[in-house]
Amino acid sequence: KLDFHPSGRHVLQIPGPSPVPDRLLRAMSYPTIDHRGPEFAMLGLKVLAGIKRIFKTTQPVIIYSSSGTGAWEGALVNTLCPGDRILMYETGHFASLWREMAENLGLRPERIGRDGVEGWRRGVEADLIEQRLRADGGHAIKAVCVVHNETSTGVTSDIASVRRAIDAAGHPALLLVDTISGLASADYRHDAWGADVTVSGSQKGLMLPPGLGFNAVSQKALHAHAAARLPRSYWDWTPILKANETGYWPTTPNTNLLYALSEAIEMIEEEGLDRVFARHARLAEACRAAVRGWGLDIQCADPQVYSPVLTGVMMPEGVDANAVRQRIAETFDLSLGTGLGRMAGRMFRIGHLGDCNDLSLMAALAGCEMGLKLSGVRLAGSGVVAAMDLLARTEVHSLTKV
Ligand code: PLP
């Protein structure tokens, strides 16, 4: 327990939940209304239409009152049958948790991807998927599951290449994609990339608190849904889609988070989705400049798939990343992401997503640099100066609309 309340703002720089802008907090404070009344339907129809633009889809998007994990379950139970084989690409901790869920649900997931730590430093290699599907002449594999932005490592995979691999193999498997931490931060195109179910959550690029989960679905996924036999009840798309036609939900929706979602979509569209992506890409580049300036390694080993959402920072041998993180949190009131799964203690993660700008990133980097020094980590130079140089050179995010 802290002895006193720290002054100034807490710096929340984990890769989700991301900081909730005041505008969204205010929207959430509107009175909760009758979720069966006419006013509610206006809100419901507005957010259901708006969220499609964020997923870049014209097909339905289901909104659940749940965290992202619930939406993972929604994607599986609505499209698959007990004992179905599915191919799950392991890019990191979240991909392996999704696989664990598939096992718990009675599916037969098959892990694909490079072994060991190496597999957690790269994106999805679509040719491995293509080879495996070509070998599945009997089409026993019913779905391919991939994580778009692997939050545990800071790697953003190329989803279009996965679609091409499935098509090149002439395989009918569904493509299920987790972009829980990618949506509204990294470019994502549900329709153009041929995803069948895209899973997301509210607490990352959408800047909301945790509590909403999403499934964007394709026509093919809806066909699979009609035949799917895994037990489902709360997650069942059918009653939700029916109620959504008139702007309602079959159960009590999270009204105040939907107010915030409506406002978040407005904020994102005022800035422009492409400008939002460009802002994330530039901040990520500045963050990586800082890590290089410190002489430390970036967790993602392939520059082609660096994440615009977060950067994993590897600690030198013998340095406990969690001790550094804790020191930074206690000294500067700055929260960084911990190393997850097999990366525990070996790295920390800097989030640069959602309501983040040059100065919020610089505050986080300054906290990291001071904390690394306090922890006795030998640095090659100033990452803060390297990041500032990069930001000063690349002024793409003017505050006035162009
Ligand atoms: N998948 C990814 C890529 C995530 O980043 C997370 C959470 O951070 C999850 C799944 C799980 O979502 P939640 O914790 O909202 O249930």
Residues whose N, C-alpha, C, O or C-beta is under 5 A from the ligand:
A	BS01	PLP	S67 G68 T69 G70 F94 N149 E150 T151 D178 I180 S181 G201
